[in-house]
Amino acid sequence: MASLPAPRAGEGPRAILARVRRTSRRALLAGLMALPVAPLAGCTSGDATPPDPSRATGTAADADALLRGRVTAAEDALVARYDATIAAHPALAERLAPLRDQHLAHREAVTAEGPVADGGAAAPSPSPSGGPAGGGSGGSGGPATAVPTDRAAAVAALRRAEQEAARDRTEACTAAAGAGLARLLALVAASEASHQAALGGGTA
């Protein structure tokens, strides 16, 4: 099976993009199949997928710009969730900060890949104080709950947010018109799936 180029510690968005461009979509998706992501059937057709003739170039580019906007807003929401969790539970900072920083790298890589259009407002940040702040699970921007006061529960909430984010990025990979954007979103989905494992079963 092809190996998946997981993000490296301290790697910037330009480096991520360079490695994504050196890796075929088929290789990325083959690696994704080994990860705990939602079913990837819609995003596993590889480089041989024929272009959809109904999608004019301009329309496809506009759609990808909106897709980048939605993904960057979702990554912003995940960063805010990590910030709120670290603020509520400072003892988790060393464990969570590297994952938070990878979401910043995801965001920057997506914005570097091409034009970004407003894909919808980012979800409001969760509250670290224990009161609801309307945030959202980092993936979809739905109704949020505050950061749990129990550390294990707070980690479990992040793990659920990462699970949803990995699923959402996989769906975005399917929707992308550009091969470069699809490859990048496949890598982001793999990274967010790996965060689930890093967060374990919610233990602190």
Secondary structure, 3 states (H helix, E strand, C coil): CCCCCCCCCCCCHHHHHHHHHCCCHHHHHHHHCCCCCCCCHHHCCHHHCCCCCCCCHHHHHHHHHHHHHHHHHHHHHHHHHHHHHHHHCHHHHHHHHHHHHHHHHHHHHHHHHCCCCCCCCCCCCCCCCCCCCCCCCCCCCCCCCCCCCCHHHHHHHHHHHHHHHHHHHHHHHHHCCCHHHHHHHHHHHHHHHHHHHHHCCCCC
